[in-house]
Amino acid sequence: MNVTINQRNILRELAKKQSEIAALPVMAEREKLWYDLNDGKATHPLVLMEFHGNESEIYPDFIGVDDVFNEQAFLAHIGKSVKAARGCPLEVLFRDICSVRGEPERLGRAVELTREAFERWY
């Protein structure tokens, strides 16, 4: 697979953002919450949304399945989970994205839409 310079730059920028987010103080707080939960010391429920597996099962018409990224369907899908978890700490992880159809910018847009879902419904 050939990766263009533009695609490589997009992926590097996304990795840089992920690294910056991981270094935020709130992440250490979240880590402590999860350790407390696993040690039986949780003060409130925690919710973790993980999306991984076969893309056609997890992301129908979303990030890498179709030629066009169906942003409205993706936002509705994420929004449903965000609404259900309202009031609980919630983390969202995207894993095992097998293909983005040669458009790594789709991942950045998926993150933007996820943030929008939180702003609208959390």
Number of C-alpha atoms within 10 A of each C-alpha: 4 6 11 10 9 12 15 12 13 17 17 12 13 17 12 12 13 11 11 10 12 12 11 10 9 11 12 12 11 15 11 13 19 17 13 13 15 10 9 9 11 14 9 9 13 16 16 12 14 12 16 15 14 12 18 12 10 13 20 16 19 23 26 23 18 14 12 12 19 16 16 12 14 19 18 14 17 20 21 12 17 24 14 12 18 13 12 14 14 17 12 15 9 13 10 10 16 13 12 17 14 13 17 20 15 18 18 15 14 19 14 13 19 20 15 15 21 17 10 11 14 18
